[in-house]
């Protein structure tokens, strides 16, 4: 009533609503289903990406741990054994770590005698270095040109002289008119550095940079990166700051490619260039502080980190951070010498402890007899099972030579400070524990961050050292930032690179990038698939080279010799042998093909790994598996023994290499097996072995079916 509408009259709007609501509801349900599917799809991709990441990182850290264990073994030989063939083969790498007079290095800087031929078409920088000169280097390296050895030596010499006057800790001031750019690891990837300069601008007085170490190794253009950064350092010494990383170390370079790169590019003068770079690395500053509030170091800190101690130490004494430096002091011999009276052992010696492992218990009595290397390795092989942890490092201030009037002073407190700065990683839990994954430095927690920053009146720690999928990571209540600038580090698409811009407010702003055009063209699924295949290929190689150990571990779960084990036992055995800390059950579908009722035929599985190996006539095939398993250790020993950097070693040096490796591994390798291997790879029968050809000939290759 009063509305003018009867009940019998039609309501067209109602019909319209019914006709619209049905498809709308269907569309909403469809959208929800698509959304749910997409979230599950992305979650699965993220799980695959994380598994891939764990594989790459676990294999990388296992390699670093092997490197440190091998170097500790060499240190064990040097500290405990009398001079002999094996000891003499490695002694020079330790002599290089002792403090030398600067005048002795002037010969390495001498470049005048190196002539530049008229046919040389590369850059010809003039000194003092100018902006035009370093810009010319940059453009030449873009065009794949190589700088002549004369200019390399001259530039390195100028850099060394500048670094000697820089402090251990650089101090940088942020101003309103300019932002500071902080870059992480580059690892020889020149394309990343060029992309940073393209996006952010070249270093200048108005655009200061802090580069946070690990410029070299792994990539193919480590030397070019160094020359560019050193060039900008010479032009803008107050605006370009270079921190030392754990890879600025000649011992690490033997394993990870920088030594090989320099010698391949400069066959005549490569040895002199490497010698000078050793000294330069030891003079690189250890840290940078921005506005007295932001600490920038390569690796990290520990509960013992003291910036006052770090600022006072003689950093150049530590040519390699893997071993304490020693300096000679003359002392009086006799009972009135308090240092001599305080030593442990009958011969008055106290050994300087290794990086994270020890060879004997404190208070061990050294025998008065001098053993040869071979005798002592047989008698005391058990003692080479290094097991010292980070927290067990002890103060050992003196190491003396009983036959001379000198003592070798070692300051392990200083050395430990450097190791922590270069090698440590953060962890989410409170505390400070041994970094047993890498084999050096520590893991430190948020409480340690609060303590160290508080003691030094700092508010933020920026570090690098760890590859991150997004190029950066923030942890410890936003007080620790990790920055990593090498994109595609493990494989194309594996990670982004990033750098930091920081203004006067000291708030970090992150810029991410991908240096690879291929990666930028890939979808998320394609990128994950690409890196996953690469990671699984690397993991299958690790499984293959440990096949004998794996079969033995499988057989422990197969007491009735059925040839099959359960998937859970397969996963347990794989982890017990490789010790990579991987989610083997998650990876099972990609690593194990056919299973019968949840059981794995492990003999068939080993055969299906599809790895090809050289076919050689060698009586003892176990030596091949030993070599596959320790390929990187072998290359390191080869390059140490090749003192003239010729790339060739004699049969006798080849035999000594295997003796050192077998001693390190605490295993026996017969002389006949070594001789057979040497003969089989002496392709031109000239009595010498080409290191690169040898290593390449025994490189494992996966069959095409799995690529």
C-alpha positions in Angstrom: 0.0 0.0 0.0 1.2 3.3 -1.0 4.2 1.8 -2.8 2.4 1.3 -6.1 3.7 -2.2 -6.5 1.6 -5.4 -6.5 2.8 -8.8 -5.6 1.8 -10.2 -9.0 3.9 -7.8 -10.9 7.2 -9.1 -12.3 10.6 -7.9 -10.9 13.0 -7.8 -13.9 15.9 -6.8 -11.7 15.6 -10.1 -9.8 15.9 -12.1 -13.0 18.9 -10.1 -13.9 20.6 -10.8 -10.6 20.1 -14.5 -10.9 21.5 -14.6 -14.4 24.6 -12.7 -13.2 25.3 -14.4 -9.9 25.7 -17.9 -11.2 28.6 -17.2 -13.5 30.1 -14.8 -11.0 30.2 -17.5 -8.3 31.7 -19.9 -10.7 34.4 -17.4 -11.7 35.2 -16.7 -8.1 35.5 -20.5 -7.3 37.7 -20.9 -10.4 39.9 -18.0 -9.4 40.3 -19.5 -5.9 41.3 -22.8 -7.4 43.8 -21.2 -9.7 45.2 -19.2 -6.8 45.5 -22.3 -4.7 47.2 -24.2 -7.5 49.6 -21.4 -8.2 50.6 -21.1 -4.6 51.2 -24.8 -4.5 53.2 -24.6 -7.7 55.3 -21.7 -6.4 55.8 -23.5 -3.1 57.0 -26.6 -4.9 59.4 -24.5 -7.0 60.7 -22.8 -3.9 61.3 -26.2 -2.2 63.2 -27.4 -5.3 65.2 -24.2 -5.3 66.1 -24.6 -1.7 67.2 -28.2 -2.2 69.3 -27.1 -5.1 70.8 -24.4 -3.0 71.7 -26.8 -0.2 73.5 -29.1 -2.7 75.6 -26.3 -4.1 76.5 -24.8 -0.7 77.2 -28.1 1.0 79.6 -29.2 -1.8 81.3 -25.7 -1.7 81.8 -25.7 2.0 83.1 -29.3 2.0 85.7 -28.2 -0.5 86.8 -25.4 1.8 87.1 -27.8 4.7 89.2 -30.1 2.6 91.5 -27.2 1.7 92.1 -26.3 5.3 92.6 -29.9 6.4 95.2 -30.4 3.7 97.0 -27.2 4.7 96.9 -28.2 8.3 98.5 -31.5 7.4 101.3 -29.7 5.6 101.8 -27.6 8.7 101.9 -30.8 10.8 104.8 -32.0 8.6 106.6 -28.7 8.9 106.3 -28.5 12.6 107.1 -32.1 13.6 109.3 -33.7 11.0 113.0 -33.2 10.1 113.9 -32.0 6.6 113.4 -34.6 4.0 112.1 -35.0 0.4 108.4 -34.6 1.2 109.0 -31.8 3.7 111.2 -29.9 1.3 108.6 -30.1 -1.4 106.1 -28.0 0.6 108.4 -25.9 2.7 108.5 -22.9 0.4 104.8 -22.1 0.9 105.5 -21.6 4.6 108.6 -19.6 4.0 106.5 -17.2 2.0 104.3 -16.6 5.1 107.2 -15.4 7.2 107.9 -11.7 7.4 110.4 -10.4 4.8 112.1 -7.1 4.4 110.4 -4.8 2.0 113.6 -4.3 0.1 113.4 -8.0 -0.9 110.1 -7.3 -2.7 111.5 -4.4 -4.8 112.8 -7.0 -7.2 109.3 -8.2 -7.9 108.2 -4.6 -8.6 111.0 -4.1 -11.2 109.2 -3.7 -14.5 111.7 -1.6 -16.5 113.4 -4.7 -17.9 110.2 -5.9 -19.4 109.9 -4.7 -23.0 106.6 -3.9 -24.7 106.8 -4.9 -28.4 105.5 -2.6 -31.1 103.0 -5.2 -32.1 101.2 -4.9 -28.7 97.8 -3.4 -29.4 96.4 -3.3 -25.8 96.1 -0.4 -23.4 99.2 1.6 -22.4 98.4 3.3 -19.1 100.7 6.1 -17.8 101.6 6.7 -14.2 100.6 8.3 -11.9 97.4 6.6 -12.8 94.6 8.9 -14.0 90.9 8.5 -14.5 91.4 8.3 -18.2 94.0 5.5 -17.7 91.7 3.3 -15.6 88.8 4.0 -17.9 90.9 2.8 -20.8 91.6 -0.4 -18.8 87.9 -0.9 -18.3 87.1 -0.5 -22.0 90.0 -2.8 -23.0 88.9 -5.5 -20.6 85.3 -5.2 -22.0 86.9 -6.0 -25.4 88.7 -9.0 -24.0 92.1 -7.3 -24.4 95.0 -8.3 -22.1 97.2 -5.8 -20.3 100.9 -6.3 -21.0 103.0 -7.7 -18.1 105.1 -4.6 -17.9 102.0 -2.5 -17.0 100.6 -5.2 -14.7 103.8 -5.1 -12.7 103.9 -1.4 -12.7 100.3 -1.0 -11.5 100.8 -3.7 -8.9 103.9 -2.0 -7.6 102.2 1.4 -7.3 99.3 -0.3 -5.5 101.6 -2.1 -3.0 103.3 1.2 -2.2 100.0 2.9 -1.5 98.6 0.0 0.6 101.6 0.1 2.9 100.5 3.5 4.2 96.8 2.6 4.8 95.6 1.7 8.2 94.2 -1.7 9.1 90.7 -0.2 9.5 89.6 2.4 7.0 87.3 5.2 8.2 84.7 6.7 5.7 82.3 9.6 6.3 78.9 9.6 4.7 77.7 13.0 3.5 74.3 14.3 2.4 75.5 15.0 -1.1 76.8 11.5 -1.8 75.9 7.9 -1.1 78.4 5.2 -0.3 78.2 2.0 -2.4 79.1 -1.3 -0.7 79.8 -4.4 -2.9 80.3 -8.0 -1.8 82.1 -11.0 -3.3 82.9 -10.7 -7.0 84.9 -13.9 -7.4 86.4 -13.2 -10.8 83.1 -12.4 -12.5 83.9 -9.2 -14.4 80.4 -8.9 -15.9 79.0 -8.3 -12.4 81.5 -5.5 -11.8 80.8 -3.9 -15.1 77.0 -4.1 -14.5 77.4 -2.4 -11.1 79.4 0.4 -12.7 76.8 0.7 -15.5 73.9 0.9 -13.0 75.5 2.8 -10.2 78.3 4.9 -11.9 82.1 4.7 -11.8 84.0 5.4 -8.5 84.8 9.0 -8.0 85.1 11.6 -5.2 81.4 12.0 -5.4 80.6 8.3 -5.6 82.7 6.4 -3.0 82.8 2.6 -3.0 83.7 -0.1 -0.4 84.6 -3.4 -1.9 84.4 -6.2 0.7 86.9 -8.8 -0.4 86.9 -12.1 -2.4 87.7 -10.4 -5.7 89.5 -13.5 -7.0 89.0 -17.3 -7.6 86.3 -19.4 -9.3 85.6 -16.8 -12.1 87.8 -16.3 -15.2 88.6 -12.6 -14.9 90.0 -12.3 -11.3 93.1 -10.5 -12.4 91.2 -8.0 -14.5 88.9 -7.2 -11.6 92.0 -6.6 -9.4 93.6 -4.3 -11.9 90.4 -2.2 -12.3 89.9 -1.9 -8.6 93.6 -1.1 -7.9 93.5 1.5 -10.7 90.5 3.3 -9.1 92.2 3.0 -5.7 95.3 4.8 -7.1 93.1 7.6 -8.6 90.8 8.0 -5.6 92.7 6.7 -2.6 90.3 8.5 -0.2 87.1 7.3 -1.9 87.8 3.7 -2.9 88.3 1.2 -0.1 89.2 -2.4 -0.5 88.8 -5.0 2.3 90.6 -8.3 2.4 88.6 -11.5 2.0 89.5 -15.1 2.8 90.3 -15.7 -0.9 93.0 -13.0 -0.9 95.4 -15.7 0.1 97.9 -17.5 -2.0 97.2 -20.9 -0.5 93.5 -20.7 -1.2 94.3 -19.5 -4.8 96.2 -22.7 -5.5 92.9 -24.6 -5.2 90.3 -22.3 -6.5 91.8 -21.1 -9.8 93.4 -17.7 -9.5 97.0 -19.1 -9.5 96.1 -21.1 -12.7 94.5 -18.1 -14.3 97.5 -15.8 -13.8 100.0 -18.4 -15.0 97.9 -19.1 -18.1 97.6 -15.4 -19.0 101.3 -14.5 -18.3 103.4 -17.6 -18.9 106.7 -15.6 -18.8 106.1 -13.2 -15.9 103.2 -15.0 -14.1 105.4 -16.1 -11.2 106.6 -12.6 -10.5 103.0 -11.3 -10.7 101.8 -13.9 -8.2 104.7 -13.1 -5.9 103.8 -9.5 -5.8 100.1 -10.2 -5.4 100.9 -12.3 -2.3 102.4 -9.2 -0.7 99.6 -6.9 -1.9 97.0 -9.3 -0.4 98.8 -9.2 3.0 98.6 -5.3 2.9 94.9 -5.1 2.1 93.0 -3.4 5.0 90.9 -5.7 7.2 87.8 -3.6 7.8 86.1 -0.3 7.0 84.0 1.8 9.4 81.4 4.2 8.1 80.6 7.2 10.2 81.9 5.4 13.3 78.6 3.4 13.3 78.7 0.8 10.5 81.4 -1.9 10.5 82.2 -3.6 7.1 84.2 -6.8 7.2 84.4 -9.8 4.9 83.4 -12.7 7.0 82.3 -11.6 10.5 83.1 -11.5 14.1 83.4 -13.7 17.3 83.1 -13.1 21.0 86.8 -12.2 21.1 86.7 -9.6 18.3 88.5 -6.5 19.4 88.8 -3.6 16.9 91.5 -2.0 19.0 93.7 -5.0 18.7 92.9 -5.3 15.0 93.8 -1.6 14.4 97.3 -2.1 16.1 98.5 -5.4 14.5 101.0 -5.7 11.7 98.5 -7.1 9.1 101.2 -7.7 6.4 102.7 -10.4 8.5 99.8 -12.7 7.6 100.6 -13.4 4.0 98.3 -16.4 4.4 95.6 -16.3 7.1 95.6 -20.1 7.3 98.6 -20.2 9.5 100.0 -17.9 12.3 102.8 -15.6 11.2 106.3 -16.0 12.6 108.9 -13.4 13.1 112.5 -14.1 14.2 113.9 -12.9 17.4 117.3 -13.6 18.9 117.3 -14.8 22.5 119.8 -16.0 25.0 120.2 -19.8 25.5 120.5 -21.3 28.9 118.6 -21.8 32.2 118.2 -18.0 32.7 115.9 -17.7 29.8 112.3 -17.7 31.3 110.7 -18.5 27.9 112.7 -21.7 27.6 111.9 -22.7 31.2 108.2 -22.3 30.6 108.0 -24.6 27.6 106.4 -28.0 27.5 108.3 -31.1 26.4 111.8 -32.3 26.8 113.2 -30.4 23.9 111.8 -27.0 25.0 109.4 -26.6 22.2 105.7 -25.6 22.0 104.0 -25.9 18.7 101.8 -23.2 17.2 98.3 -24.7 16.8 96.7 -25.2 13.5 93.7 -23.3 12.2 90.9 -25.4 13.6 92.6 -28.7 14.2 95.4 -30.0 16.3 97.8 -32.8 15.9 98.4 -33.8 19.5 97.1 -33.1 23.0 98.4 -30.3 25.1 101.5 -31.2 27.1 102.5 -33.9 24.6 106.2 -34.8 25.0 108.1 -34.6 21.8 110.6 -37.4 21.2 114.3 -36.4 21.3 114.9 -38.6 18.2 114.6 -36.9 14.8 112.4 -39.0 12.6 112.4 -38.8 8.8 109.1 -37.9 7.2 108.5 -41.5 5.9 109.3 -43.1 9.3 107.2 -40.6 11.2 104.2 -40.8 8.9 104.1 -44.6 9.4 104.7 -44.4 13.2 102.3 -41.5 13.9 99.7 -41.7 11.1 97.1 -42.0 13.8 98.0 -38.5 15.1 97.2 -37.0 11.7 93.5 -37.4 12.4 93.0 -33.7 13.3 90.1 -33.0 15.6 90.7 -29.6 17.3 87.7 -27.3 17.4 87.6 -23.6 17.3 87.1 -23.3 21.1 90.2 -25.3 21.8 92.7 -22.9 20.3 95.4 -22.2 22.9 97.9 -19.4 23.3 101.3 -20.4 22.0 103.6 -17.4 22.0 106.9 -19.0 21.1 108.2 -21.7 18.8 111.9 -22.1 18.8 114.5 -23.9 16.7 116.7 -25.8 19.1 119.7 -25.7 16.8 119.9 -21.9 16.4 120.0 -18.9 18.6 116.6 -17.7 17.4 113.0 -18.1 18.4 109.9 -17.7 16.2 107.4 -15.5 17.9 103.8 -16.3 17.0 100.8 -14.2 18.2 97.8 -16.5 17.9 95.5 -14.0 19.5 96.2 -11.6 16.6 96.0 -14.4 14.1 92.7 -15.6 15.4 91.3 -12.1 15.1 92.1 -12.1 11.4 90.7 -15.6 10.9 87.4 -14.6 12.5 87.1 -11.5 10.4 87.7 -13.4 7.1 86.1 -16.8 7.7 83.1 -16.5 10.2 79.4 -16.8 9.5 76.3 -15.7 11.5 73.8 -18.2 13.0 70.3 -17.7 14.5 71.1 -19.2 17.9 73.0 -17.3 20.6 76.6 -18.2 21.3 79.9 -18.7 19.4 80.8 -22.1 18.2 83.3 -23.7 15.8 82.6 -23.3 12.1 83.1 -26.9 11.3 81.3 -26.7 8.0 84.0 -24.4 6.5 86.8 -25.6 8.7 87.8 -22.1 9.8 86.4 -19.2 11.8 83.2 -19.5 13.9 79.5 -19.3 13.9 78.3 -16.4 16.0 74.9 -15.6 17.3 72.8 -12.4 17.9 74.1 -12.1 21.5 77.7 -11.9 20.2 76.5 -9.2 17.6 75.0 -7.2 20.4 78.1 -7.5 22.6 80.7 -6.6 19.9 78.6 -3.7 18.4 77.9 -2.4 21.9 81.5 -2.5 23.0 82.6 -0.5 20.0 79.5 1.9 19.9 78.4 0.6 16.5 74.9 0.0 15.2 75.3 -2.2 12.1 77.6 -4.9 10.7 77.8 -5.5 6.9 79.6 -8.6 5.8 79.8 -10.8 2.7 81.4 -14.3 2.4 78.1 -16.2 1.8 76.2 -16.5 -1.4 72.6 -15.5 -0.9 69.8 -16.3 -3.4 68.5 -12.7 -3.4 72.0 -11.2 -3.2 71.6 -10.1 0.3 70.2 -11.2 3.7 69.3 -9.4 7.0 69.6 -11.2 10.3 70.3 -10.7 14.1 67.4 -8.2 14.6 68.4 -6.3 11.5 71.9 -5.6 12.9 73.8 -7.9 10.5 73.6 -7.6 6.7 75.1 -10.0 4.2 75.8 -8.6 0.7 77.0 -10.8 -2.2 77.7 -9.3 -5.6 78.5 -12.3 -7.8 75.2 -13.2 -9.6 74.8 -16.7 -11.1 77.5 -17.9 -8.7 76.8 -21.6 -8.7 75.0 -21.8 -12.1 73.1 -19.5 -14.4 70.0 -18.5 -12.5 71.1 -19.8 -9.1 71.2 -16.4 -7.4 71.0 -12.6 -7.9 73.8 -10.3 -7.2 73.3 -7.1 -5.1 75.0 -4.1 -3.7 74.2 -1.5 -1.1 73.7 2.2 -1.3 74.0 4.0 2.0 73.4 7.7 2.7 73.9 9.9 5.7 71.0 8.2 7.5 73.1 4.9 7.4 70.1 2.9 6.2 71.1 0.3 3.6 69.2 0.3 0.3 69.6 -2.9 -1.8 69.9 -3.0 -5.6 69.6 -6.4 -7.1 70.6 -7.6 -10.6 71.3 -10.6 -12.9 74.4 -10.2 -15.1 73.4 -13.1 -17.5 71.2 -12.3 -20.5 70.4 -16.0 -20.7 69.0 -15.9 -17.1 66.9 -12.8 -17.6 65.2 -14.6 -20.5 64.2 -17.6 -18.5 60.9 -18.1 -16.7 61.0 -19.0 -13.0 60.3 -22.7 -13.8 63.1 -22.8 -16.5 65.6 -21.1 -14.1 64.9 -23.5 -11.3 65.1 -26.5 -13.7 68.4 -25.3 -15.1 70.1 -24.8 -11.7 68.5 -28.0 -10.4 70.0 -30.1 -13.2 73.4 -28.6 -12.6 73.2 -29.3 -8.8 72.1 -32.8 -9.3 74.9 -33.4 -11.8 77.5 -32.2 -9.2 75.9 -34.4 -6.6 75.9 -37.5 -8.8 79.6 -37.0 -9.3 80.1 -36.8 -5.6 78.1 -40.1 -5.2 80.1 -41.7 -8.0 83.5 -41.0 -6.6 82.5 -42.4 -3.2 80.9 -45.5 -4.7 83.1 -48.0 -2.8 82.3 -46.3 0.5 78.7 -46.2 -0.4 78.5 -49.9 -1.3 80.2 -50.7 2.1 77.6 -48.6 3.9 74.7 -50.1 2.0 76.0 -53.6 2.8 75.8 -52.8 6.5 72.0 -52.4 6.1 71.9 -55.6 4.0 73.1 -58.4 6.4 71.5 -61.1 4.2 73.2 -59.9 1.0 69.9 -59.4 -0.8 71.3 -56.5 -2.9 68.4 -54.3 -1.8 67.9 -51.8 1.1 65.0 -49.6 2.1 64.8 -46.0 1.0 65.4 -44.8 4.5 68.5 -46.9 4.8 69.7 -45.6 1.4 69.3 -42.0 2.7 71.1 -42.8 6.0 74.0 -44.5 4.2 74.4 -41.6 1.7 74.6 -39.0 4.5 77.0 -41.1 6.6 79.4 -41.3 3.6 79.2 -37.8 2.1 78.3 -35.9 5.3 76.8 -33.0 3.3 73.7 -32.5 5.5 71.3 -32.8 2.6 67.6 -33.8 2.7 68.2 -37.2 1.0 64.6 -38.4 1.2 63.4 -35.3 -0.6 66.1 -35.8 -3.2 65.3 -39.5 -3.6 62.9 -39.0 -6.5 65.7 -37.3 -8.6 68.5 -39.6 -7.6 66.9 -43.0 -7.4 65.0 -44.3 -10.5 63.1 -47.6 -10.2 62.3 -49.1 -6.8 60.6 -52.4 -6.0 58.2 -52.2 -3.1 60.1 -49.3 -1.6 63.5 -51.0 -1.8 66.6 -49.9 -3.7 68.8 -52.2 -5.7 72.0 -50.4 -4.7 74.3 -52.2 -7.1 72.1 -51.3 -10.1 71.7 -47.7 -8.7 75.5 -47.2 -8.7 75.7 -48.4 -12.3 72.8 -46.0 -13.2 74.7 -42.9 -12.0 75.8 -42.6 -15.7 79.2 -41.1 -15.1 82.0 -41.8 -17.7 85.6 -42.2 -16.7 88.8 -42.7 -18.6 89.6 -46.3 -19.7 93.3 -46.9 -18.7 95.3 -50.0 -18.2 96.0 -49.7 -14.5 96.5 -52.8 -12.3 95.1 -51.1 -9.1 91.8 -49.4 -10.0 91.4 -48.1 -6.4 93.9 -45.4 -7.2 91.4 -44.0 -9.7 88.7 -43.7 -7.1 91.1 -42.0 -4.7 92.0 -39.5 -7.4 88.4 -38.8 -8.3 87.6 -38.3 -4.6 90.5 -36.0 -4.0 90.8 -34.2 -7.4 91.1 -30.7 -5.9 93.6 -31.8 -3.3 95.8 -33.4 -6.0 95.7 -30.2 -8.0 96.7 -28.2 -4.9 99.7 -30.4 -4.2 100.7 -30.4 -7.9 100.8 -26.6 -8.0 102.7 -26.5 -4.7 105.3 -28.9 -6.0 105.5 -27.1 -9.4 107.8 -24.4 -7.9 108.8 -22.9 -11.2 105.2 -22.7 -12.4 106.1 -24.5 -15.7 103.0 -26.7 -15.6 105.1 -29.8 -15.8 106.3 -32.2 -13.0 108.7 -35.1 -13.3 107.8 -38.8 -12.5 109.6 -38.5 -9.2 107.6 -35.3 -8.2 104.4 -37.2 -9.3 105.3 -40.0 -7.0 106.0 -37.6 -4.1 102.6 -36.0 -4.7 100.9 -39.3 -4.2 102.9 -40.1 -1.1 101.9 -36.8 0.4 98.2 -37.4 -0.5 98.3 -40.9 0.8 99.8 -39.7 4.1 97.2 -37.0 4.4 94.4 -39.5 3.8 96.0 -42.2 6.0 95.8 -44.8 3.3 98.3 -46.9 1.4 98.9 -46.6 -2.3 101.4 -49.0 -3.9 104.4 -47.8 -5.8 103.3 -49.9 -8.7 99.9 -48.3 -8.9 101.5 -44.9 -9.0 104.0 -45.9 -11.6 101.3 -47.4 -13.8 99.2 -44.2 -13.5 102.2 -42.1 -14.4 103.1 -44.2 -17.5 99.5 -44.2 -18.7 99.2 -40.4 -18.7 102.7 -39.6 -20.1 101.1 -39.2 -23.6 104.2 -38.0 -25.4 106.6 -40.3 -23.4 109.0 -37.5 -22.5 109.2 -38.4 -18.8 107.2 -35.5 -17.5 103.5 -34.9 -16.8 101.5 -31.9 -17.9 99.4 -31.0 -14.8 96.5 -29.4 -16.8 96.3 -32.3 -19.2 96.4 -34.8 -16.4 93.6 -33.1 -14.5 91.5 -32.6 -17.6 92.0 -36.3 -18.7 90.5 -37.5 -15.4 87.6 -35.1 -15.2 84.4 -37.0 -14.7 81.7 -36.3 -17.3 78.0 -37.1 -17.0 76.4 -39.0 -19.9 74.2 -36.9 -22.2 71.1 -38.8 -21.1 71.2 -36.9 -17.8 72.2 -33.4 -19.1 
